[in-house]
Amino acid sequence: MHERFVLISGCSGGGKSTLLGELHMRGHQIVEEPGRRIVKHELDTGGRALPWEDALAFTRLAIATALADRDAANASSGWVFFDRGLIDAALALQRLTEEPVLAALNAQHPYYRRVFLAPPWQEIYVMDSERRHAFEAGIDEYERLERELPKLGYEVVILPKATASARADFVLTTLGA
């Protein structure tokens, strides 16, 4: 397991990005969600690698982006917090194609042994131009991650439904930071 790369994943719209913003304000390096960056770029440029247009192209681009993010983060010291990442993208590709990519990519590019999952939280869920799927799709995504992460050797830690500050305290305390 990579000793500094911490994955924060879970339900879409569950407050992950807000938590990462709080961790960044506290001086930690963060890596923004690949999918959000891809969607924004594709919408800005008229591209088609969007999850609602070409899910396969979107997922393959998310894997490439997550790998590039990890390479860039190697130069940093201290904890690096990833908003989603390679596991999320590989799981999505495996679900779409049934290619057994998840275990292989994780074996080559692991994260820290504890993965934090944001649970479904309907009260804060918002659809927007970059998140067009219903809350129920986020729940399905969360359940897949919760089921698959332990199979990859990760300890799943569920984030409390709390303020970003309280969540950041929880994450840092859990990591012993």
OpenMM code with the backbone's topology and positions (N, CA, C; nanometers):
from openmm import Vec3, app, unit

residues = "MET HIS GLU ARG PHE VAL LEU ILE SER GLY CYS SER GLY GLY GLY LYS SER THR LEU LEU GLY GLU LEU HIS MET ARG GLY HIS GLN ILE VAL GLU GLU PRO GLY ARG ARG ILE VAL LYS HIS GLU LEU ASP THR GLY GLY ARG ALA LEU PRO TRP GLU ASP ALA LEU ALA PHE THR ARG LEU ALA ILE ALA THR ALA LEU ALA ASP ARG ASP ALA ALA ASN ALA SER SER GLY TRP VAL PHE PHE ASP ARG GLY LEU ILE ASP ALA ALA LEU ALA LEU GLN ARG LEU THR GLU GLU PRO VAL LEU ALA ALA LEU ASN ALA GLN HIS PRO TYR TYR ARG ARG VAL PHE LEU ALA PRO PRO TRP GLN GLU ILE TYR VAL MET ASP SER GLU ARG ARG HIS ALA PHE GLU ALA GLY ILE ASP GLU TYR GLU ARG LEU GLU ARG GLU LEU PRO LYS LEU GLY TYR GLU VAL VAL ILE LEU PRO LYS ALA THR ALA SER ALA ARG ALA ASP PHE VAL LEU THR THR LEU GLY ALA".split()
positions = [
    Vec3(0.0841, -0.1186, 0.0000),
    Vec3(0.0000, 0.0000, 0.0000),
    Vec3(0.0884, 0.1247, 0.0000),
    Vec3(0.0448, 0.2257, -0.0684),
    Vec3(0.1181, 0.3523, -0.0702),
    Vec3(0.0940, 0.4242, 0.0615),
    Vec3(0.1977, 0.4618, 0.1282),
    Vec3(0.1875, 0.5139, 0.2646),
    Vec3(0.1427, 0.6590, 0.2747),
    Vec3(0.1385, 0.7339, 0.1650),
    Vec3(0.1012, 0.8752, 0.1724),
    Vec3(-0.0226, 0.9115, 0.0906),
    Vec3(-0.0651, 0.8259, 0.0003),
    Vec3(-0.1762, 0.8571, -0.0894),
    Vec3(-0.3065, 0.8066, -0.0296),
    Vec3(-0.3903, 0.8984, 0.0152),
    Vec3(-0.5153, 0.8635, 0.0822),
    Vec3(-0.6319, 0.8880, -0.0127),
    Vec3(-0.7103, 0.7845, -0.0333),
    Vec3(-0.8256, 0.7924, -0.1225),
    Vec3(-0.9506, 0.8278, -0.0431),
    Vec3(-1.0214, 0.9289, -0.0916),
    Vec3(-1.1515, 0.9651, -0.0365),
    Vec3(-1.2514, 0.9444, -0.1485),
    Vec3(-1.3409, 0.8503, -0.1288),
    Vec3(-1.4337, 0.8101, -0.2326),
    Vec3(-1.5731, 0.8010, -0.1737),
    Vec3(-1.6616, 0.7332, -0.2449),
    Vec3(-1.7954, 0.7122, -0.1912),
    Vec3(-1.9038, 0.7664, -0.2797),
    Vec3(-2.0142, 0.7991, -0.2186),
    Vec3(-2.1338, 0.8397, -0.2906),
    Vec3(-2.1132, 0.9740, -0.3600),
    Vec3(-2.1531, 0.9794, -0.4831),
    Vec3(-2.1525, 1.1043, -0.5569),
    Vec3(-2.2396, 1.2056, -0.4836),
    Vec3(-2.1882, 1.3263, -0.4678),
    Vec3(-2.2633, 1.4291, -0.3970),
    Vec3(-2.2612, 1.4129, -0.2465),
    Vec3(-2.1693, 1.3339, -0.1941),
    Vec3(-2.1627, 1.3069, -0.0502),
    Vec3(-2.0713, 1.3997, 0.0283),
    Vec3(-2.0187, 1.5046, -0.0350),
    Vec3(-1.9363, 1.6006, 0.0357),
    Vec3(-1.7865, 1.5768, 0.0295),
    Vec3(-1.7418, 1.4933, -0.0634),
    Vec3(-1.5990, 1.4635, -0.0737),
    Vec3(-1.5175, 1.5874, -0.1102),
    Vec3(-1.5608, 1.6585, -0.2125),
    Vec3(-1.4862, 1.7758, -0.2587),
    Vec3(-1.4804, 1.8841, -0.1511),
    Vec3(-1.5870, 1.8997, -0.0765),
    Vec3(-1.5888, 1.9971, 0.0327),
    Vec3(-1.4881, 1.9572, 0.1400),
    Vec3(-1.4830, 1.8298, 0.1722),
    Vec3(-1.3842, 1.7793, 0.2678),
    Vec3(-1.2427, 1.8043, 0.2167),
    Vec3(-1.2188, 1.7750, 0.0896),
    Vec3(-1.0852, 1.7972, 0.0341),
    Vec3(-1.0477, 1.9447, 0.0405),
    Vec3(-1.1448, 2.0330, 0.0172),
    Vec3(-1.1183, 2.1757, 0.0293),
    Vec3(-1.0731, 2.2127, 0.1696),
    Vec3(-1.1362, 2.1531, 0.2689),
    Vec3(-1.0985, 2.1776, 0.4085),
    Vec3(-0.9576, 2.1258, 0.4367),
    Vec3(-0.9264, 2.0070, 0.3871),
    Vec3(-0.7922, 1.9519, 0.4068),
    Vec3(-0.6874, 2.0398, 0.3386),
    Vec3(-0.7202, 2.0914, 0.2236),
    Vec3(-0.6284, 2.1805, 0.1519),
    Vec3(-0.6055, 2.3094, 0.2317),
    Vec3(-0.7129, 2.3648, 0.2884),
    Vec3(-0.6992, 2.4857, 0.3698),
    Vec3(-0.6101, 2.4612, 0.4908),
    Vec3(-0.6008, 2.3370, 0.5335),
    Vec3(-0.5154, 2.3023, 0.6485),
    Vec3(-0.3723, 2.2701, 0.6066),
    Vec3(-0.3422, 2.2899, 0.4790),
    Vec3(-0.2054, 2.2742, 0.4320),
    Vec3(-0.1711, 2.1414, 0.3676),
    Vec3(-0.2701, 2.0555, 0.3474),
    Vec3(-0.2434, 1.9253, 0.2850),
    Vec3(-0.2610, 1.9341, 0.1340),
    Vec3(-0.1823, 1.8536, 0.0646),
    Vec3(-0.1973, 1.8476, -0.0802),
    Vec3(-0.3207, 1.7643, -0.1140),
    Vec3(-0.3959, 1.8116, -0.2105),
    Vec3(-0.5136, 1.7381, -0.2567),
    Vec3(-0.5056, 1.7212, -0.4071),
    Vec3(-0.5778, 1.6217, -0.4562),
    Vec3(-0.5916, 1.5987, -0.5995),
    Vec3(-0.7405, 1.5970, -0.6284),
    Vec3(-0.7838, 1.6893, -0.7123),
    Vec3(-0.9259, 1.7007, -0.7447),
    Vec3(-0.9740, 1.5797, -0.8237),
    Vec3(-1.1022, 1.5547, -0.8156),
    Vec3(-1.1633, 1.4393, -0.8809),
    Vec3(-1.1388, 1.4402, -1.0323),
    Vec3(-1.0834, 1.3320, -1.0876),
    Vec3(-1.0608, 1.3264, -1.2318),
    Vec3(-1.1896, 1.3436, -1.3127),
    Vec3(-1.2957, 1.2783, -1.2715),
    Vec3(-1.4200, 1.2830, -1.3484),
    Vec3(-1.4753, 1.4224, -1.3634),
    Vec3(-1.4756, 1.4993, -1.2571),
    Vec3(-1.5254, 1.6379, -1.2629),
    Vec3(-1.4414, 1.7224, -1.3579),
    Vec3(-1.3100, 1.7044, -1.3516),
    Vec3(-1.2209, 1.7810, -1.4408),
    Vec3(-1.2442, 1.7434, -1.5862),
    Vec3(-1.2638, 1.6131, -1.6107),
    Vec3(-1.2877, 1.5670, -1.7477),
    Vec3(-1.4199, 1.6233, -1.7990),
    Vec3(-1.5247, 1.6129, -1.7194),
    Vec3(-1.6558, 1.6627, -1.7626),
    Vec3(-1.6473, 1.8122, -1.7935),
    Vec3(-1.5846, 1.8881, -1.7058),
    Vec3(-1.5728, 2.0325, -1.7285),
    Vec3(-1.5002, 2.0589, -1.8599),
    Vec3(-1.3875, 1.9911, -1.8813),
    Vec3(-1.3102, 2.0100, -2.0047),
    Vec3(-1.3921, 1.9718, -2.1279),
    Vec3(-1.4581, 1.8592, -2.1226),
    Vec3(-1.5366, 1.8132, -2.2379),
    Vec3(-1.6526, 1.9084, -2.2677),
    Vec3(-1.7184, 1.9589, -2.1643),
    Vec3(-1.8266, 2.0554, -2.1850),
    Vec3(-1.7718, 2.1859, -2.2427),
    Vec3(-1.6568, 2.2297, -2.1939),
    Vec3(-1.5969, 2.3551, -2.2414),
    Vec3(-1.5489, 2.3463, -2.3858),
    Vec3(-1.5065, 2.2269, -2.4260),
    Vec3(-1.4469, 2.2117, -2.5595),
    Vec3(-1.5379, 2.1402, -2.6596),
    Vec3(-1.6574, 2.1030, -2.6170),
    Vec3(-1.7478, 2.0311, -2.7070),
    Vec3(-1.7104, 1.8850, -2.7249),
    Vec3(-1.6351, 1.8310, -2.6329),
    Vec3(-1.5927, 1.6909, -2.6414),
    Vec3(-1.7064, 1.5948, -2.6107),
    Vec3(-1.6841, 1.4677, -2.6419),
    Vec3(-1.7877, 1.3661, -2.6227),
    Vec3(-1.7533, 1.2645, -2.5144),
    Vec3(-1.6378, 1.2764, -2.4523),
    Vec3(-1.5989, 1.1806, -2.3476),
    Vec3(-1.6692, 1.2182, -2.2175),
    Vec3(-1.7997, 1.2090, -2.2219),
    Vec3(-1.8856, 1.2416, -2.1086),
    Vec3(-1.9563, 1.1158, -2.0624),
    Vec3(-1.9786, 1.1001, -1.9322),
    Vec3(-2.0396, 0.9753, -1.8847),
    Vec3(-2.1786, 0.9498, -1.9425),
    Vec3(-2.2493, 1.0511, -1.9831),
    Vec3(-2.3844, 1.0332, -2.0385),
    Vec3(-2.3839, 1.0245, -2.1909),
    Vec3(-2.2649, 1.0452, -2.2540),
    Vec3(-2.2559, 1.0318, -2.4001),
    Vec3(-2.1721, 0.9121, -2.4417),
    Vec3(-2.0521, 0.9029, -2.3868),
    Vec3(-1.9601, 0.7937, -2.4200),
    Vec3(-1.8912, 0.7510, -2.2909),
    Vec3(-1.9613, 0.6686, -2.2156),
    Vec3(-1.9123, 0.6270, -2.0834),
    Vec3(-1.7779, 0.5553, -2.0929),
    Vec3(-1.7583, 0.4777, -2.1972),
    Vec3(-1.6324, 0.4045, -2.2113),
    Vec3(-1.5154, 0.5011, -2.2323),
    Vec3(-1.5303, 0.5969, -2.3211),
    Vec3(-1.4241, 0.6955, -2.3439),
    Vec3(-1.3989, 0.7765, -2.2167),
    Vec3(-1.5056, 0.8151, -2.1486),
    Vec3(-1.4929, 0.8903, -2.0239),
    Vec3(-1.4144, 0.8095, -1.9205),
    Vec3(-1.4468, 0.6832, -1.9048),
    Vec3(-1.3828, 0.5991, -1.8038),
    Vec3(-1.2361, 0.5750, -1.8361),
    Vec3(-1.2062, 0.5508, -1.9611),
    Vec3(-1.0656, 0.5319, -2.0000),
    Vec3(-0.9850, 0.6608, -1.9778),
    Vec3(-1.0447, 0.7746, -2.0061),
    Vec3(-0.9787, 0.9024, -1.9816),
    Vec3(-0.9611, 0.9265, -1.8314),
    Vec3(-1.0577, 0.8835, -1.7518),
    Vec3(-1.0471, 0.8972, -1.6057),
    Vec3(-0.9313, 0.8131, -1.5519),
    Vec3(-0.9116, 0.6947, -1.6059),
    Vec3(-0.7987, 0.6107, -1.5643),
    Vec3(-0.6672, 0.6787, -1.6001),
    Vec3(-0.6558, 0.7285, -1.7219),
    Vec3(-0.5328, 0.7964, -1.7638),
    Vec3(-0.5064, 0.9196, -1.6769),
    Vec3(-0.6101, 0.9941, -1.6458),
    Vec3(-0.5961, 1.1131, -1.5624),
    Vec3(-0.5532, 1.0753, -1.4210),
    Vec3(-0.6145, 0.9715, -1.3655),
    Vec3(-0.5800, 0.9277, -1.2298),
    Vec3(-0.4347, 0.8796, -1.2232),
    Vec3(-0.3889, 0.8114, -1.3254),
    Vec3(-0.2489, 0.7676, -1.3277),
    Vec3(-0.1550, 0.8876, -1.3357),
    Vec3(-0.1886, 0.9855, -1.4174),
    Vec3(-0.1064, 1.1070, -1.4273),
    Vec3(-0.1067, 1.1826, -1.2948),
    Vec3(-0.2214, 1.1867, -1.2287),
    Vec3(-0.2304, 1.2524, -1.0974),
    Vec3(-0.1373, 1.1861, -0.9969),
    Vec3(-0.1345, 1.0545, -0.9968),
    Vec3(-0.0490, 0.9816, -0.9032),
    Vec3(0.0982, 1.0108, -0.9329),
    Vec3(0.1348, 1.0110, -1.0610),
    Vec3(0.2736, 1.0412, -1.0976),
    Vec3(0.3128, 1.1804, -1.0497),
    Vec3(0.2244, 1.2770, -1.0695),
    Vec3(0.2533, 1.4142, -1.0269),
    Vec3(0.2649, 1.4235, -0.8752),
    Vec3(0.1854, 1.3474, -0.8034),
    Vec3(0.1850, 1.3525, -0.6566),
    Vec3(0.3080, 1.2867, -0.5954),
    Vec3(0.3782, 1.2063, -0.6708),
    Vec3(0.4979, 1.1403, -0.6170),
    Vec3(0.6034, 1.2387, -0.5698),
    Vec3(0.6053, 1.3579, -0.6268),
    Vec3(0.7062, 1.4569, -0.5915),
    Vec3(0.6780, 1.5257, -0.4585),
    Vec3(0.5581, 1.5098, -0.4053),
    Vec3(0.5215, 1.5795, -0.2822),
    Vec3(0.5565, 1.4946, -0.1600),
    Vec3(0.5633, 1.5631, -0.0466),
    Vec3(0.5857, 1.4923, 0.0787),
    Vec3(0.4615, 1.5084, 0.1652),
    Vec3(0.4464, 1.4237, 0.2620),
    Vec3(0.3280, 1.4291, 0.3472),
    Vec3(0.2086, 1.3611, 0.2811),
    Vec3(0.0960, 1.3696, 0.3510),
    Vec3(-0.0266, 1.3086, 0.3001),
    Vec3(-0.0705, 1.3780, 0.1717),
    Vec3(-0.1179, 1.2989, 0.0779),
    Vec3(-0.1811, 1.3506, -0.0432),
    Vec3(-0.3201, 1.2887, -0.0466),
    Vec3(-0.4218, 1.3732, -0.0504),
    Vec3(-0.5608, 1.3280, -0.0473),
    Vec3(-0.6208, 1.3345, -0.1874),
    Vec3(-0.6720, 1.2201, -0.2318),
    Vec3(-0.7291, 1.2080, -0.3656),
    Vec3(-0.8812, 1.2057, -0.3572),
    Vec3(-0.9448, 1.2956, -0.4312),
    Vec3(-1.0902, 1.2975, -0.4454),
    Vec3(-1.1216, 1.1980, -0.5563),
    Vec3(-1.1654, 1.0817, -0.5166),
    Vec3(-1.1802, 0.9678, -0.6072),
    Vec3(-1.0427, 0.9327, -0.6612),
    Vec3(-1.0375, 0.8617, -0.7700),
    Vec3(-0.9075, 0.8270, -0.8246),
    Vec3(-0.9129, 0.7028, -0.9089),
    Vec3(-0.8010, 0.6337, -0.9112),
    Vec3(-0.7825, 0.5188, -0.9992),
    Vec3(-0.8806, 0.4058, -0.9694),
    Vec3(-0.9058, 0.3773, -0.8433),
    Vec3(-0.9956, 0.2666, -0.8092),
    Vec3(-1.1361, 0.2933, -0.8607),
    Vec3(-1.1841, 0.4153, -0.8422),
    Vec3(-1.3181, 0.4502, -0.8903),
    Vec3(-1.3284, 0.4324, -1.0414),
    Vec3(-1.2271, 0.4820, -1.1132),
    Vec3(-1.2287, 0.4724, -1.2587),
    Vec3(-1.2161, 0.3275, -1.3053),
    Vec3(-1.1273, 0.2513, -1.2428),
    Vec3(-1.1091, 0.1111, -1.2817),
    Vec3(-1.2346, 0.0290, -1.2524),
    Vec3(-1.2987, 0.0562, -1.1406),
    Vec3(-1.4230, -0.0144, -1.1078),
    Vec3(-1.5309, 0.0171, -1.2108),
    Vec3(-1.5389, 0.1428, -1.2524),
    Vec3(-1.6368, 0.1814, -1.3543),
    Vec3(-1.6077, 0.1122, -1.4877),
    Vec3(-1.4797, 0.1072, -1.5267),
    Vec3(-1.4436, 0.0400, -1.6517),
    Vec3(-1.4755, -0.1087, -1.6434),
    Vec3(-1.4439, -0.1702, -1.5328),
    Vec3(-1.4715, -0.3128, -1.5159),
    Vec3(-1.6214, -0.3403, -1.5234),
    Vec3(-1.7014, -0.2518, -1.4648),
    Vec3(-1.8473, -0.2678, -1.4696),
    Vec3(-1.8986, -0.2541, -1.6133),
    Vec3(-1.8418, -0.1622, -1.6902),
    Vec3(-1.8860, -0.1391, -1.8280),
    Vec3(-1.8449, -0.2503, -1.9233),
    Vec3(-1.7219, -0.3001, -1.9077),
    Vec3(-1.6649, -0.3906, -2.0076),
    Vec3(-1.6450, -0.5332, -1.9591),
    Vec3(-1.6505, -0.5536, -1.8290),
    Vec3(-1.6188, -0.6809, -1.7656),
    Vec3(-1.4717, -0.7185, -1.7819),
    Vec3(-1.3882, -0.6203, -1.8226),
    Vec3(-1.2433, -0.6421, -1.8250),
    Vec3(-1.1951, -0.6453, -1.6803),
    Vec3(-1.1154, -0.7443, -1.6414),
    Vec3(-1.0689, -0.7529, -1.5020),
    Vec3(-0.9517, -0.6586, -1.4757),
    Vec3(-0.9782, -0.5274, -1.4799),
    Vec3(-0.8714, -0.4284, -1.4668),
    Vec3(-0.8505, -0.3806, -1.3234),
    Vec3(-0.9515, -0.3918, -1.2407),
    Vec3(-0.9466, -0.3316, -1.1076),
    Vec3(-0.8315, -0.3853, -1.0236),
    Vec3(-0.8247, -0.5148, -1.0069),
    Vec3(-0.7212, -0.5736, -0.9207),
    Vec3(-0.5811, -0.5463, -0.9750),
    Vec3(-0.5644, -0.5545, -1.1058),
    Vec3(-0.4319, -0.5327, -1.1651),
    Vec3(-0.3851, -0.3882, -1.1470),
    Vec3(-0.4727, -0.2922, -1.1756),
    Vec3(-0.4349, -0.1515, -1.1591),
    Vec3(-0.4085, -0.1192, -1.0123),
    Vec3(-0.4910, -0.1737, -0.9237),
    Vec3(-0.4698, -0.1490, -0.7813),
    Vec3(-0.3384, -0.2107, -0.7329),
    Vec3(-0.3044, -0.3279, -0.7811),
    Vec3(-0.1797, -0.3922, -0.7396),
    Vec3(-0.0583, -0.3082, -0.7817),
    Vec3(-0.0662, -0.2465, -0.8980),
    Vec3(0.0447, -0.1650, -0.9480),
    Vec3(0.0478, -0.0254, -0.8860),
    Vec3(-0.0709, 0.0255, -0.8476),
    Vec3(-0.0822, 0.1641, -0.8014),
    Vec3(-0.1730, 0.1724, -0.6783),
    Vec3(-0.1311, 0.1153, -0.5669),
    Vec3(-0.2181, 0.1146, -0.4487),
    Vec3(-0.2215, 0.2487, -0.3767),
    Vec3(-0.3232, 0.2632, -0.2938),
    Vec3(-0.3379, 0.3779, -0.2046),
    Vec3(-0.3063, 0.3331, -0.0614),
    Vec3(-0.3104, 0.4275, 0.0307),
    Vec3(-0.2948, 0.3969, 0.1718),
    Vec3(-0.4002, 0.2936, 0.2121),
    Vec3(-0.3709, 0.2120, 0.3116),
    Vec3(-0.4559, 0.0975, 0.3463),
    Vec3(-0.5961, 0.1348, 0.3925),
    Vec3(-0.6129, 0.2548, 0.4446),
    Vec3(-0.7467, 0.2998, 0.4854),
    Vec3(-0.8035, 0.3902, 0.3763),
    Vec3(-0.9236, 0.3582, 0.3322),
    Vec3(-0.9936, 0.4396, 0.2335),
    Vec3(-1.1169, 0.4975, 0.3010),
    Vec3(-1.1366, 0.6262, 0.2853),
    Vec3(-1.2510, 0.6939, 0.3458),
    Vec3(-1.3649, 0.7017, 0.2446),
    Vec3(-1.4843, 0.6583, 0.2894),
    Vec3(-1.6012, 0.6609, 0.2022),
    Vec3(-1.7042, 0.7594, 0.2555),
    Vec3(-1.7491, 0.8468, 0.1660),
    Vec3(-1.8587, 0.9382, 0.1985),
    Vec3(-1.9894, 0.8633, 0.1733),
    Vec3(-2.0715, 0.8476, 0.2757),
    Vec3(-2.1967, 0.7728, 0.2586),
    Vec3(-2.3012, 0.8554, 0.1839),
    Vec3(-2.4042, 0.7895, 0.1329),
    Vec3(-2.5142, 0.8645, 0.0712),
    Vec3(-2.5699, 0.9663, 0.1712),
    Vec3(-2.5909, 1.0890, 0.1221),
    Vec3(-2.6364, 1.1975, 0.2086),
    Vec3(-2.7289, 1.2863, 0.1260),
    Vec3(-2.8536, 1.2449, 0.1197),
    Vec3(-2.9504, 1.3109, 0.0314),
    Vec3(-2.9672, 1.4592, 0.0622),
    Vec3(-2.9526, 1.4978, 0.1881),
    Vec3(-2.9743, 1.6376, 0.2264),
    Vec3(-2.8752, 1.7338, 0.1595),
    Vec3(-2.7592, 1.6865, 0.1198),
    Vec3(-2.6619, 1.7748, 0.0551),
    Vec3(-2.6429, 1.7432, -0.0933),
    Vec3(-2.7082, 1.6382, -0.1433),
    Vec3(-2.6917, 1.5985, -0.2830),
    Vec3(-2.7517, 1.7038, -0.3755),
    Vec3(-2.6738, 1.7419, -0.4768),
    Vec3(-2.7202, 1.8397, -0.5749),
    Vec3(-2.6795, 1.7924, -0.7142),
    Vec3(-2.7738, 1.7947, -0.8070),
    Vec3(-2.7412, 1.7711, -0.9476),
    Vec3(-2.7001, 1.9055, -1.0069),
    Vec3(-2.6062, 1.9022, -1.1024),
    Vec3(-2.5644, 2.0238, -1.1708),
    Vec3(-2.5211, 1.9872, -1.3122),
    Vec3(-2.4595, 2.0811, -1.3830),
    Vec3(-2.4217, 2.0557, -1.5220),
    Vec3(-2.3169, 1.9455, -1.5351),
    Vec3(-2.2414, 1.9207, -1.4288),
    Vec3(-2.1383, 1.8175, -1.4319),
    Vec3(-2.1815, 1.6884, -1.3634),
    Vec3(-2.2863, 1.6932, -1.2853),
    Vec3(-2.3400, 1.5744, -1.2173),
    Vec3(-2.4871, 1.5638, -1.2568),
    Vec3(-2.5127, 1.4796, -1.3550),
    Vec3(-2.6473, 1.4702, -1.4107),
    Vec3(-2.7221, 1.3443, -1.3698),
    Vec3(-2.6604, 1.2604, -1.2904),
    Vec3(-2.7264, 1.1361, -1.2508),
    Vec3(-2.8047, 1.1561, -1.1207),
    Vec3(-2.9044, 1.0730, -1.1051),
    Vec3(-2.9908, 1.0807, -0.9875),
    Vec3(-2.9175, 1.0293, -0.8629),
    Vec3(-2.9700, 1.0662, -0.7487),
    Vec3(-2.9145, 1.0255, -0.6197),
    Vec3(-2.9034, 0.8736, -0.6105),
    Vec3(-3.0013, 0.8023, -0.6640),
    Vec3(-3.0009, 0.6553, -0.6581),
    Vec3(-2.8793, 0.5957, -0.7295),
    Vec3(-2.8343, 0.6592, -0.8370),
    Vec3(-2.7142, 0.6120, -0.9057),
    Vec3(-2.5916, 0.6285, -0.8157),
    Vec3(-2.5894, 0.7351, -0.7372),
    Vec3(-2.4810, 0.7550, -0.6416),
    Vec3(-2.4795, 0.6484, -0.5338),
    Vec3(-2.5997, 0.6069, -0.4917),
    Vec3(-2.6090, 0.4995, -0.3916),
    Vec3(-2.5537, 0.3696, -0.4483),
    Vec3(-2.5899, 0.3375, -0.5724),
    Vec3(-2.5376, 0.2163, -0.6370),
    Vec3(-2.3851, 0.2196, -0.6436),
    Vec3(-2.3320, 0.3351, -0.6813),
    Vec3(-2.1871, 0.3537, -0.6904),
    Vec3(-2.1214, 0.3316, -0.5532),
    Vec3(-2.1787, 0.3886, -0.4512),
    Vec3(-2.1287, 0.3747, -0.3146),
    Vec3(-2.1272, 0.2267, -0.2727),
    Vec3(-2.2359, 0.1568, -0.2978),
    Vec3(-2.2455, 0.0157, -0.2593),
    Vec3(-2.1419, -0.0695, -0.3314),
    Vec3(-2.1149, -0.0402, -0.4589),
    Vec3(-2.0103, -0.1137, -0.5318),
    Vec3(-1.8740, -0.0907, -0.4672),
    Vec3(-1.8446, 0.0347, -0.4362),
    Vec3(-1.7159, 0.0661, -0.3728),
    Vec3(-1.7039, 0.0003, -0.2366),
    Vec3(-1.8090, 0.0076, -0.1582),
    Vec3(-1.8078, -0.0508, -0.0237),
    Vec3(-1.7858, -0.2025, -0.0302),
    Vec3(-1.8347, -0.2648, -0.1338),
    Vec3(-1.8211, -0.4095, -0.1514),
    Vec3(-1.6832, -0.4464, -0.2055),
    Vec3(-1.6304, -0.3675, -0.2999),
    Vec3(-1.5072, -0.4052, -0.3691),
    Vec3(-1.3788, -0.3650, -0.2961),
    Vec3(-1.3807, -0.2540, -0.2247),
    Vec3(-1.2576, -0.2080, -0.1592),
    Vec3(-1.1986, -0.3100, -0.0613),
    Vec3(-1.2781, -0.3740, 0.0248),
    Vec3(-1.2192, -0.4754, 0.1132),
    Vec3(-1.1578, -0.5932, 0.0361),
    Vec3(-1.2149, -0.6258, -0.0786),
    Vec3(-1.1589, -0.7345, -0.1605),
    Vec3(-1.0195, -0.6996, -0.2109),
    Vec3(-0.9907, -0.5704, -0.2201),
    Vec3(-0.8592, -0.5246, -0.2654),
    Vec3(-0.7622, -0.5061, -0.1489),
    Vec3(-0.8073, -0.5361, -0.0275),
    Vec3(-0.7215, -0.5276, 0.0891),
    Vec3(-0.7305, -0.3970, 0.1670),
    Vec3(-0.8287, -0.3128, 0.1326),
    Vec3(-0.8430, -0.1851, 0.2029),
    Vec3(-0.9355, -0.1964, 0.3227),
    Vec3(-0.9041, -0.1160, 0.4227),
    Vec3(-0.9931, -0.0985, 0.5368),
    Vec3(-1.0824, 0.0210, 0.5031),
    Vec3(-1.2107, -0.0019, 0.4970),
    Vec3(-1.3057, 0.1039, 0.4630),
    Vec3(-1.3446, 0.1781, 0.5906),
    Vec3(-1.3296, 0.3095, 0.5870),
    Vec3(-1.3672, 0.3959, 0.6991),
    Vec3(-1.4777, 0.4881, 0.6474),
    Vec3(-1.5957, 0.4774, 0.7077),
    Vec3(-1.7095, 0.5586, 0.6655),
    Vec3(-1.6982, 0.6965, 0.7296),
    Vec3(-1.7066, 0.7986, 0.6466),
    Vec3(-1.7025, 0.9356, 0.6976),
    Vec3(-1.8320, 0.9683, 0.7698),
    Vec3(-1.8236, 1.0420, 0.8787),
    Vec3(-1.9465, 1.0831, 0.9468),
    Vec3(-2.0178, 1.1908, 0.8646),
    Vec3(-2.1485, 1.1961, 0.8800),
    Vec3(-2.2256, 1.3054, 0.8206),
    Vec3(-2.2120, 1.4233, 0.9148),
    Vec3(-2.1166, 1.5090, 0.8829),
    Vec3(-2.0798, 1.6199, 0.9714),
    Vec3(-2.0255, 1.7338, 0.8863),
    Vec3(-1.9919, 1.8430, 0.9498),
    Vec3(-1.9333, 1.9565, 0.8795),
    Vec3(-1.8005, 1.9147, 0.8168),
    Vec3(-1.7564, 1.9929, 0.7201),
    Vec3(-1.6280, 1.9653, 0.6562),
    Vec3(-1.5150, 1.9699, 0.7588),
    Vec3(-1.5218, 2.0626, 0.8517),
    Vec3(-1.4197, 2.0738, 0.9547),
    Vec3(-1.4166, 1.9488, 1.0434),
    Vec3(-1.5341, 1.9036, 1.0856),
    Vec3(-1.5408, 1.7830, 1.1692),
    Vec3(-1.4952, 1.6603, 1.0910),
    Vec3(-1.5298, 1.6538, 0.9636),
    Vec3(-1.4848, 1.5415, 0.8804),
    Vec3(-1.3322, 1.5432, 0.8668),
    Vec3(-1.2750, 1.6606, 0.8447),
    Vec3(-1.1296, 1.6700, 0.8312),
    Vec3(-1.0616, 1.6269, 0.9614),
    Vec3(-1.1159, 1.6714, 1.0737),
    Vec3(-1.0625, 1.6283, 1.2038),
    Vec3(-1.0674, 1.4754, 1.2136),
    Vec3(-1.1793, 1.4168, 1.1728),
    Vec3(-1.1979, 1.2716, 1.1783),
    Vec3(-1.0926, 1.2014, 1.0920),
    Vec3(-1.0744, 1.2491, 0.9696),
    Vec3(-0.9776, 1.1880, 0.8785),
    Vec3(-0.8366, 1.1958, 0.9366),
    Vec3(-0.7988, 1.3144, 0.9799),
    Vec3(-0.6621, 1.3324, 1.0315),
    Vec3(-0.6383, 1.2538, 1.1599),
    Vec3(-0.7385, 1.2475, 1.2466),
    Vec3(-0.7266, 1.1672, 1.3688),
    Vec3(-0.7147, 1.0197, 1.3341),
    Vec3(-0.7964, 0.9733, 1.2412),
    Vec3(-0.7922, 0.8326, 1.2001),
    Vec3(-0.6559, 0.7969, 1.1421),
    Vec3(-0.5950, 0.8916, 1.0718),
    Vec3(-0.4633, 0.8674, 1.0128),
    Vec3(-0.3498, 0.8857, 1.1138),
    Vec3(-0.3844, 0.9375, 1.2313),
    Vec3(-0.2826, 0.9620, 1.3326),
    Vec3(-0.1986, 1.0854, 1.3011),
    Vec3(-0.2558, 1.1750, 1.2219),
    Vec3(-0.1815, 1.2961, 1.1804),
    Vec3(-0.2006, 1.4072, 1.2821),
] * unit.nanometer
topology = app.Topology()
chain = topology.addChain("A")
for resn in residues:
    res = topology.addResidue(resn, chain)
    for name in ("N", "CA", "C"):
        topology.addAtom(name, app.Element.getBySymbol(name[0]), res)
